[in-house]
Each structure stands twice: as structure tokens, then as C-alpha cells.
Amino acid sequence: MSNEQIEAAVFRRLLSHLDDRKDVQNIDLMNLSGFCRNCLSKWYAQAAEEQGVVMDKEAAREIVYGMPYAEWKSRYQTEATQAQQQAFAEQDAASRS
């Protein structure tokens, strides 16, 4: 098995894990790790482009979310709490300094 096949398997497992944890909001991921499902989508689209594959943001999001983003958002996304928003703002400010 090549490194690329292993990496692909790990990525699929990560997507499966995130799919199983729809209760974990993107803002929680950002506050904890500095990346979220949307970041993965952007990275996916960028990697596709680097390989000569045309892929828009929504197509990449559908791969990461397992459904159209608008559907995922309406079904699973909750309003960020004040504490989540504050933690995000603090993390963002710290990363800019």
C-alpha cells in the first residue's frame, strides 16, 4: 500500500468521524484546532486545482459534508453562543499578532 493510499484512507476516516459528530459545530473545531469542515473543503478544492481538476467550493463542500452544504447547515448547524464567538475572536486576534 502506498503512502498516498494510506493518506486517502485516513482522510476518508476523518470525514466519516466528522459525519458521525454532527453535534460538533465548525466554530468548536476552529476554537479547538484552528480548522473546520469548511477549511477541509477549501483545501480539497485547492488540491484538486493543483492536480488540474476544476472544482468549485460547493462541490468540495459536498464531498466533505456528505451532502449539499445548505442542507447540512439547515439540518445540523446551530447558532454560535456568545462564549464560542468570544473564543473565536480571541483566537483570531492571537493568530494575527
N, C-alpha and C positions, 0 to 999 in steps of 0.2 A: 504494500500500500504506500503510495507517495505522500509526501508532506501535504500536497495540495488536496488530496482526497481526505486526509485526516482533518485538515483545517475546514474543509467543506462540511464534514460530519459534525465537527464542533459547532460550526455556525448554525447548522440545522437544529442541533440540540439546544443552542441558545434561543433560537426563535421558538422552539417548542416550549421551553421553560417560560419564556415571556408570555406565550399564549396561555399557558396554564396559570399565570399570575396576572390576570387582567385587573385584579384588585390593586396592583402596584401601579400607581399613576406615573406618567412621564416626569412630572415635577419631583416625585420621590426619587426616581432614578437619577435625575440631574443633580439633586441635592446630595445624594449619597455618592455617586460615581462620576459625575461630570458628563454623562452621556445618557441618551434615552433612545426610544424606538425611532424617533424622528432623525436622530443623528445616524443611527444604523441605516436608515433609508437613504439619507444623503450620501453616506459612504458607499452604499451599494450602487447607487446611480453613478457616482464618480468612478468607481472601479469598472462598471460596465462601459462607461465612456472611454476610459483608458484602454479598454480592450476592443474599442471600435463598435460597441453596441449602443445604439441610440435608445435611451430610456429616460422618460420624464419622471419627475418627482412622485407623481401619483402612482405610476406603475411600480416604482421601487417601494413606496409605502404599502401597496397592496401585498407585495411579497413579504415584507416584514410583519405587517399586521395580520396577514392571513385573510384579509377582506378589504374592501374599499375603506380608506381612512375615514370618510364621512360616516360610514356605517359604524365602524369601531367607536368613533368619537361619540356618536349619539347613544350607543348601547352601553359603553363602559366608562367613558371619561366623566369625572366628577369635577365640580368647581374646586379650585385650589383654596385651601384655607389661608387665613392671614399668616399663620406660622410658616406654612410651606412657601408662600410668596416672600416672606421676610428672609427665610433661609436662602432662597434662590437669589434674592437681591444681594445679600451679604457675600455669597459665594461668587457671584458675578463680579462684584466690586473687588473682591480679593484677587480674582484671577486677572483683573485689569491693572493691578498695581505692581 
